[in-house]
Amino acid sequence: MALDRKKIRALIIGGAAAVSFFMAISAVLLLALHRDLTPALKVLVLALIVIAPFPVVSTVLLFKELLKSTTEAERFATRDPLTNLYNQHTFWDLLQYETQRSKRQEYKFTLLLIDIDNFKVVNDRYGHEVGDQFLKDFSVILRSAVRKGDIPARYAGDDFTAILPVCDEEQAFIVARRIRDSLREHSLVLNDGSEIQQTASIGVAVFPNHAQDAQDLFLIAESMLRQAKTSGKDNAAFPSERDNIERLKNLGDKNIMVLDALRRRNMRIVPYFQPIMNIKDRSVAAYEVLTRIQTPDRVIPAADFIEAAENMGAIGRIDYQLIEQAFAIVRQKNFSGTLFLNLSPKAMVIADFLPTVRSLFRTYGIQPGTMVFEITERDTVKNMSLLEHFVRTLKDEGFRFAIDDFGAGYSSFQYLKTFPVDFLKVDGDFIRTMPGGTVAKEIVTSIASLANRLQIKTIAEFVETEAILGEVESAGIHYAQGYYIQHPSPDLG
């Protein structure tokens, strides 16, 4: 690609130089061959001499600006905007490349997966601006700690990676220790004089000692990262001779399942639909779109793989495939009702989420007003202000929002305060225990009363018996969803 640019630049600048040369020579010949030029022609000749350099000079300046713009565009496509490290997409490209190069040249390389311990506490206590500054500081620490030629990247949130070419376990240990020691010595001083200090856990895997391809290497490093965190954090974990590599790979079975589903290798992501019933007249008011992975012999529910998908940073791709599959069915069935779609906040803050969603809605002719995006309260997100921006932007475009699992965590009411929501889906643990459970019923009744005052509709999840439906109705809930109403099905309507 670089060679092509050089050839194109040489051809165009050469052409501009030829034009400049022709203009100058023409002026000189006119002066030499026609000494009796009129004053007007003499002015024209002088003008030709003066402007003769312009074509080549302007072309050179234009190429400089184009090169600058191209470089900036490439940087934004490959770099994380906060830390300027390589982003997740580029990391995977470089990991695949390093794997192939290692095989050809027969050398070892090491992969580090790095997680800042308890980083959520920093965001919750000091705010996301302070958290972002700490991530910037850590990116500087990481660059300084790795060797020249190593490849650091920001994978997602407070998760970082580093590819260390020509590096075995012993060298990797030195680099990992340098990262942890440098972070321990670092403190972020706030305006009030207080200091923030954090530690990091690191998972390590070496190619080809521990895996034969990039995917397995990542899964084993991820298993080691979990081991480092469960052994007390501020630690680096390496696969040892005592470790059974097959056992480590089995820890990544869910990750492999997600990757295979995304690549449609004998399994695929499919939508299932569960009706949401209007309690007052018992009519179906909407359908929730649920994620499933379909294999040749079974259907796997979302609870079995969503956490793994989020940890891998693949949740956005799953959501895109799910929306596209659901919209294809909507168009096929000519369905014009309301759909609820449960999105992870971690997917919504991905940079290409908004453009992709808009494109899918245009492609399938779906009206924004028919879609309700559910934000799962149990899912934490590192950048709440960024999530709020996406929610409000989509809200302005006509989309509606629900808080799922409302009441399950301490930040339920913070979500309610922050986001312009249309529905509250009451956490199923409260709904299940309403019959015979005075406290649960009081909580649900209070949520329904609060929502009514805020002009927000309420939905009861996990309505599994007639008795639960009766309790939900008496508590003032508007809609019900659960196995008693209908099990999820691949059929819409």
C-alpha positions as CSV (number, residue, x, y, z in Angstrom):
1,M,0.0,0.0,0.0
2,A,2.9,2.4,0.9
3,L,4.5,1.6,-2.5
4,D,1.3,2.4,-4.3
5,R,1.1,5.8,-2.6
6,K,4.7,6.6,-3.5
7,K,4.0,5.8,-7.2
8,I,0.8,7.8,-7.3
9,R,2.5,10.8,-5.6
10,A,5.5,10.6,-8.0
11,L,3.2,10.5,-11.0
12,I,1.0,13.4,-9.9
13,I,3.8,15.6,-8.7
14,G,5.8,14.7,-11.8
15,G,2.9,15.9,-13.9
16,A,2.6,19.1,-11.9
17,A,6.3,19.7,-12.3
18,A,6.1,19.2,-16.0
19,V,3.3,21.8,-16.2
20,S,5.4,24.3,-14.2
21,F,8.4,23.6,-16.4
22,F,6.4,24.0,-19.6
23,M,5.0,27.4,-18.3
24,A,8.5,28.6,-17.5
25,I,10.0,27.5,-20.8
26,S,7.2,29.0,-22.8
27,A,7.7,32.3,-21.1
28,V,11.5,32.3,-21.7
29,L,11.0,31.3,-25.4
30,L,8.5,34.1,-25.9
31,L,11.0,36.6,-24.5
32,A,13.9,35.2,-26.5
33,L,12.2,34.8,-29.9
34,H,10.0,37.9,-29.8
35,R,11.9,40.9,-28.6
36,D,9.2,43.3,-30.0
37,L,6.5,42.1,-27.7
38,T,3.7,44.5,-26.8
39,P,3.6,45.7,-23.2
40,A,0.5,43.6,-22.6
41,L,2.2,40.4,-23.8
42,K,5.3,41.3,-21.7
43,V,3.1,41.4,-18.6
44,L,1.5,38.1,-19.6
45,V,5.0,36.5,-20.0
46,L,6.1,37.9,-16.6
47,A,2.9,36.5,-15.1
48,L,3.7,33.1,-16.5
49,I,7.2,33.2,-15.0
50,V,5.8,34.2,-11.6
51,I,3.1,31.6,-11.4
52,A,5.1,28.8,-13.0
53,P,6.0,27.2,-9.6
54,F,2.4,27.2,-8.4
55,P,1.3,23.8,-9.9
56,V,4.1,21.8,-8.3
57,V,4.1,23.7,-5.0
58,S,0.3,23.5,-4.6
59,T,0.3,19.8,-5.5
60,V,3.0,19.0,-2.9
61,L,1.0,20.9,-0.2
62,L,-2.1,19.1,-1.2
63,F,-0.4,15.7,-0.9
64,K,0.9,16.7,2.6
65,E,-2.7,17.5,3.7
66,L,-4.1,14.3,2.2
67,L,-1.4,12.3,3.9
68,K,-2.2,13.9,7.2
69,S,-5.9,13.3,6.8
70,T,-5.3,9.6,5.8
71,T,-3.0,9.1,8.7
72,E,-5.6,10.5,11.1
73,A,-8.3,8.3,9.7
74,E,-6.2,5.2,10.0
75,R,-5.3,6.1,13.5
76,F,-8.9,6.4,14.6
77,A,-9.7,3.1,12.9
78,T,-7.0,1.2,14.7
79,R,-6.6,3.1,18.0
80,D,-8.6,3.5,21.2
81,P,-9.6,7.1,21.4
82,L,-9.0,7.4,25.2
83,T,-5.6,5.9,25.5
84,N,-4.3,5.9,21.9
85,L,-3.3,2.2,22.3
86,Y,-4.4,-0.3,19.7
87,N,-8.1,-1.1,20.0
88,Q,-9.7,-4.6,20.3
89,H,-10.3,-5.1,16.6
90,T,-6.7,-4.3,15.7
91,F,-5.5,-6.4,18.7
92,W,-7.1,-9.5,17.1
93,D,-5.6,-8.8,13.7
94,L,-2.2,-8.4,15.3
95,L,-2.6,-11.5,17.4
96,Q,-3.5,-13.6,14.3
97,Y,-0.5,-12.1,12.4
98,E,1.9,-12.8,15.3
99,T,0.7,-16.4,15.5
100,Q,1.3,-17.0,11.8
101,R,4.7,-15.2,11.9
102,S,5.7,-17.2,15.0
103,K,4.9,-20.5,13.1
104,R,6.9,-19.5,10.1
105,Q,10.0,-18.2,12.0
106,E,9.7,-20.8,14.8
107,Y,10.0,-18.6,17.8
108,K,7.9,-18.2,20.9
109,F,5.7,-15.2,21.8
110,T,3.7,-14.3,24.9
111,L,0.2,-12.9,25.4
112,L,-0.6,-10.9,28.5
113,L,-4.2,-10.1,29.6
114,I,-4.3,-7.3,32.2
115,D,-7.2,-6.2,34.4
116,I,-7.1,-3.3,36.8
117,D,-8.3,-4.7,40.2
118,N,-11.5,-3.3,41.6
119,F,-11.6,-0.5,39.0
120,K,-15.4,-0.2,39.3
121,V,-14.8,1.3,42.8
122,V,-12.8,4.2,41.2
123,N,-15.7,5.0,38.8
124,D,-18.4,4.7,41.5
125,R,-16.5,6.7,44.1
126,Y,-14.8,9.4,42.1
127,G,-16.7,9.5,38.8
128,H,-15.9,8.5,35.3
129,E,-13.7,11.5,34.5
130,V,-11.3,10.4,37.2
131,G,-11.6,6.8,36.0
132,D,-10.8,7.8,32.5
133,Q,-7.7,9.8,33.7
134,F,-6.5,6.7,35.6
135,L,-6.9,4.6,32.4
136,K,-4.8,7.2,30.5
137,D,-2.2,7.0,33.2
138,F,-2.1,3.2,33.1
139,S,-1.7,3.2,29.3
140,V,1.4,5.3,29.8
141,I,2.6,2.8,32.4
142,L,1.9,-0.1,30.1
143,R,3.8,1.5,27.2
144,S,6.8,2.1,29.5
145,A,6.8,-1.3,31.1
146,V,6.7,-3.4,27.9
147,R,9.7,-3.7,25.6
148,K,10.4,-1.8,22.4
149,G,8.6,-3.8,19.7
150,D,5.9,-5.2,22.0
151,I,2.3,-4.5,21.2
152,P,0.1,-3.0,24.0
153,A,-3.7,-2.6,23.4
154,R,-6.8,-1.6,25.3
155,Y,-9.2,-4.5,25.0
156,A,-12.3,-3.1,26.7
157,G,-13.0,-0.9,29.7
158,D,-10.2,-1.5,32.2
159,D,-9.0,-4.6,30.4
160,F,-5.7,-4.3,28.5
161,T,-3.5,-6.7,26.5
162,A,0.1,-6.9,25.4
163,I,1.6,-9.1,22.7
164,L,5.3,-9.8,23.4
165,P,7.1,-11.1,20.3
166,V,10.1,-13.4,20.8
167,C,9.3,-13.9,24.4
168,D,9.3,-17.0,26.6
169,E,7.9,-17.5,30.2
170,E,11.0,-16.1,31.9
171,Q,11.0,-12.9,29.9
172,A,7.2,-12.6,30.2
173,F,7.5,-12.9,34.0
174,I,9.9,-9.9,34.0
175,V,7.6,-7.8,31.9
176,A,4.5,-8.7,34.0
177,R,6.3,-7.9,37.2
178,R,7.4,-4.5,35.8
179,I,3.8,-3.6,34.9
180,R,2.6,-4.5,38.4
181,D,5.4,-2.8,40.2
182,S,5.0,0.4,38.1
183,L,1.3,0.5,38.8
184,R,1.8,0.0,42.5
185,E,4.2,3.0,42.6
186,H,1.8,5.2,40.7
187,S,-0.8,7.4,42.4
188,L,-3.4,9.7,40.8
189,V,-3.6,12.9,42.9
190,L,-7.0,14.5,43.0
191,N,-7.8,18.2,43.4
192,D,-8.6,17.7,47.1
193,G,-5.2,16.2,47.7
194,S,-6.4,12.6,48.0
195,E,-4.6,9.9,46.0
196,I,-5.8,6.9,44.1
197,Q,-3.7,3.8,43.9
198,Q,-4.6,0.5,42.2
199,T,-3.1,-2.9,41.4
200,A,-3.5,-5.2,38.4
201,S,-3.9,-8.9,37.8
202,I,-2.3,-10.5,34.7
203,G,-3.0,-13.7,32.9
204,V,-0.1,-15.1,30.8
205,A,0.0,-17.6,27.9
206,V,2.9,-18.5,25.6
207,F,2.7,-19.6,22.0
208,P,3.2,-22.4,21.0
209,N,3.7,-23.9,24.5
210,H,0.2,-23.4,25.7
211,A,-1.9,-23.3,22.5
212,Q,-1.7,-23.8,18.7
213,D,-3.8,-20.9,17.5
214,A,-4.7,-17.3,18.5
215,Q,-8.2,-18.2,19.8
216,D,-7.0,-20.9,22.2
217,L,-4.0,-18.7,23.3
218,F,-6.5,-16.0,24.3
219,L,-8.7,-18.4,26.2
220,I,-5.9,-19.8,28.2
221,A,-4.5,-16.3,29.1
222,E,-8.1,-15.4,30.1
223,S,-8.2,-18.5,32.3
224,M,-5.0,-17.5,33.9
225,L,-6.3,-14.0,34.5
226,R,-9.3,-15.4,36.4
227,Q,-6.9,-17.6,38.4
228,A,-4.7,-14.5,39.2
229,K,-7.8,-12.6,40.5
230,T,-9.2,-15.5,42.5
231,S,-5.8,-16.0,44.2
232,G,-5.9,-12.6,45.8
233,K,-5.4,-10.1,42.9
234,D,-2.3,-8.0,42.3
235,N,-0.9,-11.2,40.8
236,A,0.3,-12.8,37.6
237,A,-0.7,-16.3,36.8
238,F,1.2,-18.6,34.3
239,P,0.2,-22.1,33.2
240,S,2.4,-24.6,35.0
241,E,3.3,-28.2,34.5
242,R,0.7,-29.1,37.1
243,D,-2.0,-27.4,35.1
244,N,-4.0,-29.6,32.7
245,I,-4.2,-27.5,29.5
246,E,-7.3,-29.4,28.4
247,R,-8.9,-28.3,31.7
248,L,-8.0,-24.7,31.0
249,K,-9.5,-25.0,27.5
250,N,-12.7,-26.4,29.0
251,L,-12.9,-23.2,31.1
252,G,-13.2,-21.4,27.8
253,D,-15.9,-23.7,26.3
254,K,-18.4,-21.0,26.5
255,N,-16.1,-18.6,24.7
256,I,-15.5,-21.1,21.9
257,M,-19.3,-21.6,21.7
258,V,-19.8,-17.8,21.2
259,L,-17.1,-17.6,18.6
260,D,-18.5,-20.6,16.7
261,A,-22.0,-19.1,16.8
262,L,-20.7,-15.8,15.5
263,R,-18.9,-17.6,12.7
264,R,-21.9,-19.9,12.1
265,R,-19.9,-23.1,12.6
266,N,-22.7,-25.7,13.2
267,M,-24.5,-23.3,15.4
268,R,-26.0,-19.8,15.1
269,I,-27.5,-17.0,17.0
270,V,-31.3,-17.0,16.7
271,P,-34.1,-14.9,18.2
272,Y,-36.9,-16.3,20.4
273,F,-40.0,-14.4,21.2
274,Q,-41.9,-14.2,24.5
275,P,-45.2,-12.3,24.7
276,I,-45.8,-9.5,27.2
277,M,-49.5,-9.5,28.2
278,N,-51.6,-6.5,29.2
279,I,-53.0,-7.6,32.6
280,K,-56.1,-5.5,32.3
281,D,-57.6,-7.1,29.1
282,R,-55.3,-10.2,28.8
283,S,-54.2,-9.2,25.3
284,V,-50.6,-9.5,24.0
285,A,-49.2,-6.0,24.0
286,A,-45.6,-6.8,22.8
287,Y,-42.9,-9.5,22.4
288,E,-39.5,-9.6,24.0
289,V,-36.7,-10.8,21.7
290,L,-34.5,-13.3,23.5
291,T,-31.0,-14.4,22.4
292,R,-30.5,-18.1,21.8
293,I,-27.6,-20.2,20.3
294,Q,-29.0,-23.0,18.2
295,T,-26.9,-26.1,17.7
296,P,-27.7,-29.2,15.7
297,D,-29.2,-30.9,18.8
298,R,-30.2,-28.2,21.2
299,V,-31.1,-24.6,21.9
300,I,-28.8,-22.8,24.4
301,P,-30.4,-20.0,26.5
302,A,-28.6,-16.6,26.9
303,A,-27.8,-17.2,30.6
304,D,-25.3,-19.9,29.5
305,F,-23.2,-17.6,27.3
306,I,-23.9,-13.8,27.7
307,E,-21.3,-13.3,30.5
308,A,-18.7,-15.0,28.4
309,A,-19.6,-12.9,25.4
310,E,-19.3,-9.7,27.4
311,N,-15.9,-10.7,28.8
312,M,-14.7,-11.4,25.2
313,G,-16.0,-8.1,23.9
314,A,-18.3,-10.0,21.5
315,I,-21.6,-8.8,22.9
316,G,-22.0,-6.1,20.3
317,R,-21.7,-8.6,17.4
318,I,-24.2,-10.9,19.1
319,D,-26.7,-8.0,19.5
320,Y,-26.3,-7.0,15.8
321,Q,-26.9,-10.5,14.6
322,L,-29.9,-10.9,16.9
323,I,-31.5,-7.7,15.7
324,E,-30.9,-8.5,12.1
325,Q,-32.4,-12.0,12.5
326,A,-35.4,-10.6,14.4
327,F,-36.0,-7.9,11.9
328,A,-36.0,-10.5,9.0
329,I,-38.8,-12.4,10.8
330,V,-40.7,-9.1,11.5
331,R,-40.6,-8.3,7.8
332,Q,-41.5,-11.9,6.8
333,K,-44.5,-11.9,9.2
334,N,-45.5,-8.3,8.4
335,F,-45.5,-7.7,12.1
336,S,-46.2,-4.1,13.2
337,G,-46.3,-4.5,17.0
338,T,-43.9,-3.6,19.7
339,L,-40.6,-5.5,20.4
340,F,-38.5,-5.4,23.5
341,L,-34.8,-6.1,23.0
342,N,-32.4,-6.6,26.0
343,L,-29.1,-4.9,25.2
344,S,-26.0,-5.0,27.3
345,P,-24.9,-1.4,28.2
346,K,-21.4,-2.7,27.2
347,A,-22.7,-3.1,23.7
348,M,-24.4,0.3,23.6
349,V,-21.2,2.3,24.3
350,I,-19.4,0.6,21.4
351,A,-18.6,3.4,18.9
352,D,-20.3,1.7,15.9
353,F,-23.5,0.8,17.8
354,L,-25.6,3.8,16.7
355,P,-24.7,3.7,13.0
356,T,-25.2,-0.1,12.9
357,V,-28.6,0.1,14.6
358,R,-29.8,2.9,12.3
359,S,-28.7,1.0,9.2
360,L,-30.6,-2.1,10.3
361,F,-33.7,-0.1,11.0
362,R,-33.5,1.5,7.5
363,T,-32.7,-1.8,5.8
364,Y,-35.8,-3.6,7.2
365,G,-38.1,-0.6,7.3
366,I,-38.7,-0.9,11.1
367,Q,-40.1,2.2,12.8
368,P,-38.1,3.3,15.9
369,G,-41.3,3.8,17.9
370,T,-42.0,0.0,17.8
371,M,-38.7,-0.8,19.6
372,V,-38.0,-0.8,23.3
373,F,-34.4,-1.3,24.3
374,E,-34.0,-2.9,27.7
375,I,-31.1,-1.8,29.9
376,T,-30.2,-4.6,32.3
377,E,-29.6,-3.0,35.7
378,R,-27.3,-5.8,36.8
379,D,-24.9,-5.0,34.0
380,T,-22.3,-2.5,35.1
381,V,-20.8,-0.1,32.6
382,K,-17.6,1.8,33.0
383,N,-18.7,5.0,31.3
384,M,-22.1,6.0,32.5
385,S,-22.0,9.4,30.9
386,L,-21.3,7.8,27.5
387,L,-24.2,5.4,28.0
388,E,-26.5,8.3,29.0
389,H,-25.5,10.1,25.7
390,F,-26.5,7.1,23.6
391,V,-29.7,6.5,25.4
392,R,-30.8,10.2,25.1
393,T,-29.8,10.3,21.4
394,L,-31.9,7.2,20.6
395,K,-34.7,8.5,22.7
396,D,-34.7,11.7,20.6
397,E,-35.0,9.5,17.5
398,G,-38.2,7.9,18.8
399,F,-36.9,4.7,20.4
400,R,-38.2,3.7,23.9
401,F,-36.4,2.3,26.9
402,A,-37.0,-0.1,29.8
403,I,-34.9,-0.9,32.9
404,D,-34.7,-4.6,33.2
405,D,-34.4,-6.4,36.6
406,F,-35.4,-3.3,38.4
407,G,-34.8,-3.5,42.1
408,A,-32.1,-6.2,41.8
409,G,-29.1,-3.9,42.6
410,Y,-28.2,-0.8,44.5
411,S,-28.1,1.4,41.3
412,S,-31.7,0.8,40.2
413,F,-32.9,4.2,41.3
414,Q,-29.7,5.8,39.9
415,Y,-30.6,4.3,36.5
416,L,-34.2,5.6,36.9
417,K,-32.9,9.1,37.7
418,T,-30.4,9.1,34.9
419,F,-32.2,7.6,31.9
420,P,-35.5,8.7,30.3
421,V,-37.3,5.3,30.6
422,D,-40.8,4.3,29.5
423,F,-41.0,0.9,31.3
424,L,-39.8,-0.8,34.5
425,K,-39.4,-4.6,34.4
426,V,-39.6,-5.6,38.1
427,D,-37.0,-8.1,39.0
428,G,-38.3,-11.7,38.9
429,D,-37.0,-12.6,42.4
430,F,-39.6,-10.3,43.9
431,I,-42.4,-11.5,41.6
432,R,-41.8,-15.2,42.3
433,T,-42.0,-14.7,46.1
434,M,-45.2,-12.5,46.1
435,P,-47.6,-15.3,47.0
436,G,-47.2,-15.7,50.7
437,G,-44.4,-13.1,50.8
438,T,-45.6,-9.9,52.5
439,V,-42.3,-8.0,52.0
440,A,-42.0,-8.9,48.3
441,K,-45.6,-7.8,47.7
442,E,-45.0,-4.5,49.5
443,I,-41.8,-3.8,47.4
444,V,-43.6,-4.6,44.1
445,T,-46.6,-2.4,45.1
446,S,-44.3,0.4,46.0
447,I,-42.5,0.2,42.7
448,A,-45.8,0.2,40.8
449,S,-47.0,3.2,42.8
450,L,-43.7,5.1,42.1
451,A,-43.8,4.3,38.4
452,N,-47.4,5.4,38.1
453,R,-46.5,8.8,39.6
454,L,-43.6,9.1,37.1
455,Q,-46.0,8.0,34.3
456,I,-43.9,4.9,33.6
457,K,-45.5,1.5,32.8
458,T,-44.5,-1.6,34.8
459,I,-43.9,-5.2,33.7
460,A,-43.7,-8.2,36.0
461,E,-41.2,-10.8,34.9
462,F,-41.3,-14.5,35.8
463,V,-45.1,-14.8,36.1
464,E,-45.1,-18.6,36.3
465,T,-48.5,-19.4,38.0
466,E,-52.0,-18.1,38.1
467,A,-51.5,-17.2,41.8
468,I,-48.5,-15.0,40.9
469,L,-50.6,-13.3,38.1
470,G,-53.3,-12.5,40.7
471,E,-50.8,-11.0,43.1
472,V,-49.2,-8.9,40.3
473,E,-52.5,-7.6,39.2
474,S,-53.5,-6.6,42.7
475,A,-50.2,-4.8,43.2
476,G,-51.0,-2.5,40.3
477,I,-48.6,-3.8,37.7
478,H,-49.6,-3.1,34.0
479,Y,-48.1,-6.0,32.1
480,A,-47.0,-9.6,32.8
481,Q,-44.4,-11.9,31.2
482,G,-43.5,-15.4,32.1
483,Y,-44.1,-19.1,31.5
484,Y,-47.7,-18.9,32.7
485,I,-48.4,-16.4,29.9
486,Q,-46.3,-18.3,27.3
487,H,-42.9,-19.9,26.9
488,P,-40.4,-18.3,24.6
489,S,-40.7,-19.5,21.0
490,P,-39.0,-19.1,17.6
491,D,-42.4,-18.1,16.2
492,L,-43.5,-14.5,16.3
493,G,-47.2,-14.0,16.9
